[in-house]
Amino acid sequence: MELAVNSAARFHCASDWSWDTVQTPMPDRDLWAVLAGRGMLRCLPADAGAGGRDGGRTYPLGRGDVFVLDGASRIVAEHDSDDPLTVVAVHFEGGGTLPFHVRVAPMEFLAGILDRVLRCRLQGDDAAALRWLQAALDEIGASAGQAATSGLDPTHETIGRLADQIRERPGDDWRVGLLADRAHRSSQHFARVFRSLTGKSPKEYVLEARIEAARAYLRGSSLPVKRIAAELGFHDEFHFSRQFSRRVGVSPTRYRMENRPVTP
């Protein structure tokens, strides 16, 4: 069947959220990706009773858990009301053979692709949404393949979580030794595996995250450059300006001037 996008949405689940597809059957496939929060998803035979206890498999849910769901199974899910789920759901048709579940770590790249699917749908550009959906499905397939051939090194999942945390809080103290301690590995082993998963050394990855956050601050806030440098963990304003200019091509002040929002 030819690939088609039927709908796409991001939703922040209410504290009393739960889901049971016996009440809302799925007429198509659902790419269901967890961006934040904690919960549980249980996959049951399609004809499982209302109690939801007839066999099946249970998946703990957290950032990076991605499912391709359809009507072939009954899905029962709930979450921690103190840490509610944020999820992207893309209903589609086609796509060929896809994994039921894969843990994507780091999640940032796939989350960016799914955000583009949503934006294109909102803008009415279905052709672009379809291209981005195909890119998302390719990334999911690649992640499933990597999981099958990675030797199941438990460090991989830890590094994926840390990479996401670096993007979320780039100004924190992300020295390699501290990161390696969190993964319970030597600094040398941690750095080697981190590069194999992200394509960058831990130091390069942290700096890239800080520069991207600095771009956002400069475009969307009036914070002084000195304050931005402090917020993002740079030694001082000079160090920040030098690193920013080296990677962006202009100084922070110049970047802010060139990227001010246009007011009517």
N, C-alpha and C positions, 0 to 999 in steps of 0.2 A: 504494500500500500504506500502511496506517495505521502511524504511527510507534510503535515499541515498543523498549524498552531490554532487551537480553538479558543483559548483564553489564557491569561497570565496575570498573576497578582502576588503581591507581598502582603502578608498579614501578621499582626502582632496578636497572639492569642490572649483572650481574656483569662483572668485567673481561674475561672471555673470551666475552662475549655476542655472538651473531650471529643472524640471522633469515633464513629462506628459506621462503616460503609454499608452495614445491613440496613441502616436508616436512609443513607444517601448513596445509592449504588452509582458506580462510575461507568459511564457509557464509552469512555475513551481511556487513554493512558494519561498518567499524572506524574510528571517529574516533580518530586517533592523534596526540597532541599532545606535543611536546617541551618539557619544563619546564627542563631543564638538561643540560649535557654537549655533546659534539661527536661527529659521526659522518657517515655517508653512507648514503643510500637510493637504490637503483636500481630503476626501474620497467621491467619487461620484458614482452614479449608472454606471454600465459598459457601458450603452448606452447614457451617458450624452453628450450633444452637445459640440462643440469645445470651447464655451465660458466658460464651467466649472462652471455653476451657477445653475444647476438643482438639488437643494436639496443637501443632503449629510451633512457631519460633518467636522468641521475644528479643527485641533489639533495644538496648539503651540508646537514648537520643541525646545528641549534643552537636555543637557546631561542626559541620563537615559531614554529617550523615546525610546521604542522598539515596533516594529510592525512586524506582520506576514502577509505579503501581498500575494495576488494571483490575477489571472485574473478575479475574480468575481466582482471586483470593479475597477473603474478608479481612479488613484492616480495623483493628481496635487500637486507639492511641489515647494517651493522656499525658499531662506534664506536671512539673513541680510548680505550684501556684506562686511560690516565692522566687522562681526563676523561669518565667513563662517563655514559651517558644516564640521565635520569630522565624517565619517560613516563607519561602518562595514556592509557589505552585504553578506549573505550566501544564495545562491540559492540551494534549496533542494526539495526532494519529500517525501511524507509520513509524519509521525509525529503525525497523529491523530488530535483530536480537540485541537486547540490552541487559545488563546485570540488574537483579532485583534491588540489591543494596551494595553500596560502596562507600567507604569512608575516604573523603577527599581532604588531604592535608598537605600543604596549607590550602585553605578554602578561598583565599582572597581572589585568585584568578578566576575560578568558576563563578564566584559571587558577582564579579564584575561583568562576566558574560551574561548571566541571568538578568542583571540590572539593565543591560542593553536590550534584552528581549522585552522586558516590561516597558521600557521607554519607547521602543519602536511601536509596540501595540498601542500605547497611549497616543502616539502621534499619527496612528492610522497607517503606518508603513509596514504592512504585513509581509512584504517581500524581504525587508531587512530583518524583521523579527524571525522569519523562517531561517535566514542565514545564521543568525546568532544562536537559534535553537540547535541547528546542526552542529555549530561549534561547541555548544554545551554538551551535546550527546557524544561528540568526539572526545572531549575532555574526560567525561565520565568513563567512556570505554578505555581510554588510556590509563586512568587511575586504577581501574579494575585489573588491567594487565600488569601494571607495576606492582600491585598488591600480590598478584599471583607469582611474580618472579623475584620479589624483593628478599626472599629468605625469611620473611616474617620477623625482621629485626624490630623489637619493641621500641627501639629508639626512634623509628620513623614516625610513629603516631605522636610521640612526645614532641619531636621537632616540629611537626605540623602545627600542633597547638601553640608552641612557642612562637612560630612564625606569624600566626594570626594575632597573637597578643602583642607582638612588636608593632604590627600595623595599627592595632587599636590604641596602643599607648606608647608611641615612639619616644616620648620624652623620659621614660623610665630608665633605670640603670641596666643596660643590656650587655655588660662586659662578657666576653666569651667564657671566662672562668665560671662566672655565676650561672650562665646558661647551661654549661656542661654539668655543673653541680645539680641543676634541676633535672637533667636527663640521666643523672647517675653514671656519667661516662667521663673519660679523660677529655681534656680540652682538645687534644689532637684528634681523637676518634670522633668527637662531637662535630668539630669543624669539617672533617672530611665527609661525614654523612650529611651534614647541613648543606654543603655545597652540592652534593649529588642530588639532593631533593629540590633545591631552590635555584641552582645555577649560580649562586653567589656565596661568598664567604659570609660568616655571621656579621663581621664588621661592615662589609659592603651593604648587606641587607638592611642593617639598622640605619646606616647613613642614607640609603635610598628612601626608607620609610620616613625619616626625619625631613628630608628635602621635599618629599611630596606633601607632608603635613605643613611645611613652611609655605609652600605655594598656596595651600588652602587658606592659611592664616593671612597671607599678604593680599590675596584676592578678596577675602570675605570679612576682614576685621580691620579695626583701626589700631590694633596693638602696636606699640613701638617695636622697632626691629630688635632692640636690646631685650625686651620682654619675650618676644618670640624665641630668641636664641636661648633664653633661660628655660622657657617652657619645654623646649625640645631637647634639652640635655647637652647643648654645646657649651664649651668652656667659657666663652665670652662672645661678645658681639663681633669682634674681629674674626675669630675662628669661624663663626657661622657665616659671615659675609664671604669669606674666602672659599669655604666649601660650597656655598650656594652658587657663587659666580663661576666656579670651576665646572659645575655640573649643569647649570642652566644657561650660562653664557652671558648673563647680566647680573648686576648687583641686586640684592633684595629691594633696595629703594627704587631702582629702575624698573624692576619687575612689577612692583606695586603700581607705579605710575602707568605702565603700559597695559595693566590688566584691571584697572578700576571699572566697576560696573557703569554702564552707560545709562544715565538718567534721562527720562523724556523731558 
